[in-house]
Amino acid sequence: MSAGDQKNGDKPEDTMPVAEVWPEVERAECLARGAALKWASGVFCRPEHLERLSQYKKRESQRTTSIHTRLKSMVQSYLEGVGWGLEQLREARAELKEVSHALKKAGLEANRNTDGVKSLERLREVSVNHCQLLAAVSNLPRLYSVRSMVLETERLVESRRLLEAHARLMDLEHWQDDILWQLHGAAGTAGSALSAEDQELVHKYFSGVGQLVDALGKELWAVVSSALALAQQNPTPFVSAVRIVEREEALDRAFLEERGGTRGNTRPLPAGRPRCWRACFFQVLEEAVSARFRSVSYLHTRGPGLAGHLSALQHGIMADLATVRQLLEHCVPPHYQLTRAYLRASHQCLHAHLTQVSSWDLESGEIFAVLNWVLHIYNSPDMMGHPELVVEMEREELGPLISTEGLEQLQNKYVQSVRD
């Protein structure tokens, strides 16, 4: 074994200082020598065992040779891998040098072409002006007719020919939106957005369109607020108003779907969109209910006149609800649920009014009238408990007309006044 170690260990010790670089190797070698001595002392403890020394020596020599062969093979494969990696790095370095040289060359070419690009700026401006002039020329017939269209639409609004006025208004808005988009596209082809001056010029030219929208909306809400009176005389204006509201809702949905990014379209929303006129429709209806509620005379509401005032409220509300159910409900789409809206608005108005009445310094007779009306008349079949109204909305959905605390206070106040 020692001869094998001497045979295989001379060259590595001469070429590479293992002990200096890897101190663990020296320690491992000492441990191996100790283990070998221990093994040899156990095997050759008797003289007769020495006869097999040559066999053990030959076997260990073969084993050592096999180990060294495997180590050399492993180191050789490792060195081959390292050599291949170094070769790849050299090739990558050469390619990087070529790419860097090409980039420098391209940069120099770009710098030389800068003057040529600057000379094209004037051509770009001419192209933008040409595209904008082309859009203006193609829209000249529309532009010439805008003024007359605005005046004609104003006359239609004033005469309450709402459907015709709204059709003309949609045409004008479409023209305005189309011209803005064409100018925006012409500017966008040159890599710039439409200037604020151009936008202001178009909006100023179509300024009458915005005024028409306001005028039409004013007439529209006037018709909606007087719906109860029109239903008994001529419901046609109300039907026209509802059709216009539905048109506007359809336009809002179309604009939001088209411009909302669902199709990758960057076309901006027109000014004032979405208008949400259906929500305005119900808001105007609620204001109309509140106005009719306030129109009931508040005179003589104190003393004996309070019971008469509550009776007048009952008859007025039931008459309005009958008009809504029998006439107005047929003038709107089913999803409007107009009767429910009137019921809810009337209940809210009554709740606010009775809360105010309850805060007064009422006498026993007045308190009795309020309690009787709230607890018995309001929920009776003659009022909100009417079978046709119950079908539209359950009484629980409306909530209490007076809060539980308010009722308890009124009852306690009534008992105390009777005792006094």
Secondary structure, DSSP 8 states (H G I E B T S, - for coil): -HHHHHHHHHHHHHHS-HHHH-HHHHHHHHHHHHHHHHHHHHHTSSGGGGGGHHHHHHHHHHHHHHHHHHHHHHHHHHHHHHHHHHHHHHHHHHHHHHHHHHHHHHHHHHHHHHHHHHTTHHHHHHHHHHHHHHHHHHTHHHHHHHHHHHHHHHHHHHTT-HHHHHHHHHHHHHHHHHHHHHHHHHHHHTT----HHHHHHHHHHTHHHHHHHHHHHHHHHHHHHTHHHHHHH--HHHHHHHHHHHHHHHHHHHHHHHHTTTT-------TT----HHHHHHHHHHHHHHHHHHHS--TT-STTHHHHHHHHHHHHHHHHHHHHHHTGGGGS-GGG-HHHHHHHHHHHHHHHHHHHHHTS---HHHHHHHHHIIIIITTSTTTTT-HHHHHH--HHHH--SS-HHHHHHHHHHHHHHHH-
